[in-house]
Amino acid sequence: MTTPIILGIANNRLEIGLALCFGAFWCSPSDVSGSLKHKQIGILFSALLVVVISFIAGYLDISNYLLFPILGVLTFCIAFISIYGFRASLISFSGLLALVLSFAHTLENLEVYQYALLIGTGGLWYLVLSSLWFYINPKAQTKETLNETFFLTADFLDTRRQLIGEQPNRESLQTQLMTLQSELTEHHETLREILISSRKSSGKSNYHSRRLLVFIQLVELLETAIANPVNYTKMDTFFEVHPEFKTDFQKLISEFSRQLRAIAQNMSKSKQFPSNSMLSEAFKTLETDILKLKNENHAEDYEYYLMLQNFLDYQKKQFEKLKKIKWLLGNPELTSDDFIKNEKLKRFIVSQDYNPKLLLRNLSFRSTIFKHSLRLAVAVMLGYGIGLFFDFQNPYWIILTIIVIMRPSYGLTKTRSKDRIIGTLIGAALASGLVFLISNPYVYGALGVLSLVIAFSMVQKNYKASATFITLSVIFIYAILQPDVLKVIQFRVLDTMIGATISFLAMRWLLPAWSFMEIGDNIKDSLKANTAFFKSISTYYKTKGNIPTSLKVNRKEAFLQTSNLSSAFQRMAQEPESKQNHIDDIYELVVINHSFLASLASLSTYIQNHRTTEASEDFKLISDRINDNLDKVCVHLKHMNFEGPTNSSTFKSEPFTFPANFINNDGILQTESERTHKEAHLISEQLYWLFSLSEKMLKLTYKFNV
């Protein structure tokens, strides 16, 4: 009589423990980098969602005819939450996990409402632990994200270094550069949220203010690295004749990259930062060689001399930023002048729109999230139906695989499907071997927990390896409960392959969202942001005075939208060739947008860091024409269509004669001083380059203007 009671109590405690663990586990995905407030709200919403889902799913003990539509509707509604941004997509993922795993867990000692409330309690417990950890170590998140940003900036500089001089693989380097820029922009957005939000909540603490100033230097490092004083063709021509300059500049930039990595590795140990002596020597060598070129008095070399001087100036600005970063990380006491006003900082943060009307606006086949939610709902119903029809041991494994693999983009779904299958096969093979060698359930338990920890630590970096360890974990845990472990392995592999296949086929054939149908919007956003940035630069060059905050805000938006465009093109490049409509023209538009931003960065960096002369009438005339071209491109983009054929009519641009003395060396030589020469050379080069790029964009977008 006593034994059943004891077992009942033990089982009851086990179910309570599992419910609390499930609640904490399902709320963990929304605990990503960002402000503490956003983290807490995300975890709280996750807890609320999994409670509601667990409560509803607990009462779904109904006939399969009714279960299928309810399962589909629930899946669609939960997935549709993703329209509210990245953190919302993670909350949605928590809800989907709770829905799927409710099929796996049968309650014996608890009522459904008790189980649901315990799930919520587990989520709240995770919220308390997450908040407590933040208060114990508030600097950890900032340090980690800042550290990653340093390494990415170093990689960006190193790739930029490789582009100096003629390169056989320049196109692949440009693609690599665009990818790195996209990653850097994402990290910059995360750091903005962390640093500015913490500044508003905790006040002007020295630590966060110093990190904010370091972050600003890193942003400007990126802008200056992108800046190009001339186009690559001219540089290639010169470096062929004078390869020593190419070598010297490459060594200099390589040293910048090395020092950034060294700072990242010793961020809290400023005494171990690398010395500035190597960079100082590199600058002396370059200055001496450039001066020799000038002293040769060859008129044809004077333009190259100005080009080199401007390029050297950019590197000197990088050196100043690097020295300031080292100084700030040395924990100096900041004065009131060093602090940035909150009113300015607020303009750099764009808050997520949580208006309920957004749900209604996205109930359309034009919405990627709507199509993804519908596609996922159908795939889940199909996967569960196959599992029931063939009487699989654990049919929920199929829908769990579908939920984990399926993403709104084709390329990522395809990659995850492949990695999931390969990882599962490797994990099953390893588990089969280990099961023959080990028969101790305690060892299985230890290996299961260890495998799960490793799996979660690798899920973002290497999904294939993560899938391998997840498979090992599942098999070892089931090995404790099931005597026939090989049968468990067999069904695990089969269910995973069915789930992965359904995911891929649904993504390929069911309401596909090909990138060519949407990339036009990314091109529009990028061009509009670049146009606003150019107008801010030209206005500031004409008016002078203090640097307006609007210029920096427009710069941030231009970098963000150009990175979004690069990401959209990368998704397109991963899709089937038959769906890559007009990819060559689209790639050219992407490259032009990047080149345009590089030229804008050159102008912006120069005019912010040099005393400039009054804007000439030629400058006003040319900048007005560039603005006119950009406005026309924006009009074309409103009617752009990449789905059909291109416009067969011939494009005719309005005649415009570029002022000859504006780009002629004779015009430069007539000016008064070398400082004026350098300004005239850089401004004229960049305006001519921007004008030619705007003409190319006008011609390209006209082809798709229907």
Secondary structure, DSSP 8 states (H G I E B T S, - for coil): -HHHHHHHHHHHHHHHHHHHHHHHHHHGGG--SS-HHHHHHHHHHHHHHHHHHHHHHHT--S-HHHHHHHHHHHHHHHHHGGGG-HHHHHHHHHHHHHHHHTTT---SSS-HHHHHHHHHHHHHHHHHHHHHHHHHSTTHHHHHHHHHHHHHHHHHHHHHHHTSS--TTHHHHHHHHHHHHHHHHHHHHHHHHHHHHHHHHH-S-HHHHHHHHHHHHHHHHHHHHH--SS-HHHHHHHHHH-HHHHHHHHHHHHHHHHHHHHHHHTTT-GGGS--SHHHHHHHHHHHHHHHHHHHT--GGGHHHHHHHHHHHHHHHHHHHHHHHHHHHHT-----GGGS--HHHHHTT-------THHHHHT-STT-HHHHHHHHHHHHHHHHHHHHHHTT-S-THHHHHHHHHH--SSHHHHHHHHHHHHHHHHHHHHHHHHHHHH---HHHHHHHHHHHHHHHHHHTTT-HHHHHHHHHHHHHHHHHHH-S-HHHHHHHHHHHHHHHHHHHHHHHHHSS---GGGTHHHHHHHHHHHHHHHHHHHHHHHHH-SS--HHHHHHHHHHHHHHHHHHHHHHHHHTS-GGG-TTHHHHHHHHHHHHHHHHHHHHHHHHHHHS------HHHHHHHHHHHHHHHHHHHHHHTB-SSS----S----------HHHH-HHHHHTSS-HHHHHHHHHHHHHHHHHHHHHHHHHHHHHHTB-
